[in-house]
Amino acid sequence: MDKKTDALNILEEGLCELESKKGSISTAVQKLARASSMLGEDAIYAWTQMQLGNVQYTAILEKLFNFLNEDPKEDEAIEARNKKRESILESAKKLNISFSDSNNINELYTHKSTEASGGLNSIVLIEQIAERLSKLKKGNDGTHYVYNINSHLSYINKHCYSYISSLIDKLKYSGTVKSSFDLLKDAVDDKFLEINPELAEQLMLAFKSISSDNKEEWSQALTTCRRLLESLADNLYPANDKIINNRTFEPPRDCRRLNFLREYDNENTKLYP
């Protein structure tokens, strides 16, 4: 079993946890953490670590919350405040925490900055607190409040579901698109080899150039594609002195000759016996 297939199975198990009435959000987050690590989805992995209470990640949130809670000193320059903020954001960036979308600062602050909602504790502990409050049949235990805890769990559940669903779609359908493209490319390669092996070689060179990170190679790919069209036209419908519907088919008119093949059937173009 390859890594992507293994990750897909783990994600589907996580999705089942979230969709089941008896499922566990913490189990789903743990599965998302494992899958995102396997797939190299660093930003998603960072999100899971914040929910799982990884101190390396929650320490960044604690610094951010302390900064937001500070009353700026009168003699503290705006530039100094900005530097402090940038330092926190830079530390977050190193851990792939971007503070956008599911890491929206306002949302994070609402659910993770107070003890009433479970704060920076692990989702495992927060679920345990929710279960204990449910058994007590009270709105709070003096520290944690049912409404805040449930809101925190809802936040984690919502974003975990979104992440898992998007990764499943990506793994399932990006592979399908690639396979379809490969099938089409193979069919074109075979047809070009049948017409003229040089055409297949030109197509290969074009793909190689366009896949490069070098912009100069992209320019070369365009040149190769132009030559490919010229060669294709010469092989399928060579230049001639005919005039059809006021159109000529001399050598420079390679695109016109290819369009002509598309507009008329095989009998008129006499490409086939």
N, C-alpha and C positions, 0 to 999 in steps of 0.2 A: 504494500500500500504506500503510495507516494505521500509527501507531506501535505499537499493541497487537499487530497482526498481525506486524509486523517483529520485535518483542520475542519473540513466541511462537516464531517461526522460529529465532531466535538461541538461545533456551532449549532447543529440541528438538535443535539441533546440539550444545549443551553436554551434554545427556543422552546423546546418542550417544557422545560422547567418554568419558564415565564408564562406559558399558555395554560399550564395546569393549575387548578385551584389549590392543589396540595404541593405545588412546586416551590422551590426555594430561590429567591432572588440572589442570595449569596452564592449558591451553586452555579447559577447562570453567569454571574460576574467572574467567578473562578474559571469557568470554561472559556469565557470570552478572553480572559487574560492569557490562558494557555494558547488558544488559537491565534490571537493577535501577535503573540511572541513568535509563533511558528511562521506566520506570514510576513513578519517584518513590518507590521502596522504599528509603528512606534507611538503615534499620538493616541491611538485607542488603548494600547497597552498602558500608557501613562495614566489614562483615565481610570482604568481598572485598578491600578495600584493606589490611587487616591481613595477609591471606594473600599479597598481591602485594608486600608489603614497602614500602608507601607510608610514608615516614619520618614524615609528619604524624600517621599513625595508630599506627605502631609505637613512636613516642616516648612515647605514653601508656602502652603496655604496659611499656615499659622503666622508666618512673617507678613504675608499680604493682609490678613485680617487685622493684625496689630497695627499695620501702617494705616489702614482705613479707619481704625478706631481712634487713632491719635488726634489730639487737638493740636494743630500746627502752632508752634511757638511764635510769638509776635516777632522775635528777632531772627527767626529761621527764614532764610531767603528761599524764594520760590525755586531757585536753581538747586538748592540743597535738597529740597523735597523731591524734585524731579529726578535727581541722581539716585536718591534712595529707592524711588519707585522703579527706575530703570534697572537698578541692581537686582531687585526682586524678580523682575520680568526676565532678566538675563539668566538668572539661576533657574527659572522655570523653563526657559527655552532649552537649556542644556539637558533637561529631563524630558524634552518634547511636550511640555505643557504650554499650550498656546493661549489659553483663556479666551476661547471663542466657541460658538455653538454650544455643545454640551458643557463646556468649561466656562460658560458665561459667568463673569465675576459676580453679578448681582444674584444669580441663582445659587452659585456656590456659597456666597455669603449668607443668604437666607437659610440654607439648609445645614451648613457646616460650621457656622461661627458661634452657635449657642449650644449649651448642654441640653436644653429642652428638646432638641431634635436629634440628639446623639452626637453632635459635634463632629470631630474628626475621627471618631471611633470606626472600627471596621464594620462593614455591612453585616458580618456574621454576628457581632455583638448587638448591633442595632435591631436585627431580627429577633434576637433573644430578648431584648428589652420590650419589643412590641408584643411578643408572646406572653411575657410576664405581666405586662399591663393589662392584657386581655383577660388573664386569669384573675387578676385583682378586681376587675370590673370597676376600675376607677379611671378618672380622666387624667390622673397623674400620680406619680409616686413621690412628689416633692421636688424632683429634679427633672425628670423626663415627662413630657406631656404627649398624650395619645395623638392629638391633632398634629403636632410638630413631627413626631416620629413617623406617622403615616404619610405625611407630606414628603418627608425625606426619602422614605422607601419608594413612594410613587415617582419621585424625581429619578432615583437610580433605576427603577424598573423601566421607565419610559426611555431613557437614553441607552440602557443596556439592550433593550428590544430593538431600538433603531440601529445600533451598531451591528448587532448580530444579523438582522435582516439584510442590511446593506452588504455585509461581507458574504453572506450566503448567495445573494443575487450576483455579486461580483464573481464568486468562484464558479457558480453554475453557468452563467450566461456569457461571461467573457471568454471562457473556453470554447463555447459553442460558436461564437462569432469567429474566433481564431480558426477553428476547424473548418468552418464553411469557407473562409477566405483561402485556407490552404488547399482545400479541394478545388476551388475555382482556379487558383494559381497553378496547381498541378495540371488541370485540364488545358489551360492556356499554354503551359510549357510543352505539353505533349503535342498540341496542335502546331505550335511554332516549329518544333523539331521535325514534324511531318512536312511542313512547308519548306523550311530552310533552317538548318541548325544554327546559323549565324543569328537568326532572330531570337532564339532561346538564350544565346549567349549575351546579346544586347539587353534583353529583359533582366537577366541575372545581374549584369553590371549596374543597371538602373536601380534595382532594389538595394544593391550593396551601397551605392552612393547615397540614396535617400535615407538609409538607416544610420548614416554616420552623424556624429555630433559636429562635424566640421562643415560650416556653411558653404565653403568652397566646393565641397563634395556635392551639396544640393544643386549647385549651379551645373556641375558636371552631369548630374542625373537628368536635368532638363535637356541638356545637349544630347545625351544618350537616348532619351525618349523621342526627341525629334528625329534622330537618325533611325530609330526603330520604326517610326511611322513611315518614313521615306522608304525603308527597305521592305516593309510590309506591303506598301502600295505597289512597289516595283514587282514584287513577287505575285501579288494577287491580280493586279490590273495594270500592266506596264503602260508607260506613257505612249500616246498615239496621237494622230492628227484628226481624230473624229471630232465632230461638233454635234452634241446632242442637247436639245433644249437650250440652244445658245451657249452651251458650256464647252470649253475646250479641256483636253486632258494631256497637255504637254508636261514635261518633266517636273517643273516647279509645283504642279498642282497635285501633290500627293494626298492632301486631305480631301480634295475634291474627288479624286479617284476612289478613295475609301468610302466617302459618302455615297458615291454612285453605286457601289456594291450593296450598300444598305437599302437603297431605294428600288433597285431592280432585282427580279428573281434570277435564279441561276441560269435559266434558259437565255435570258437577254444578255447576261454578262459572259456567258459561255465559259464559266470557270470550271465546270465539270463536264465530262463526256455525256 
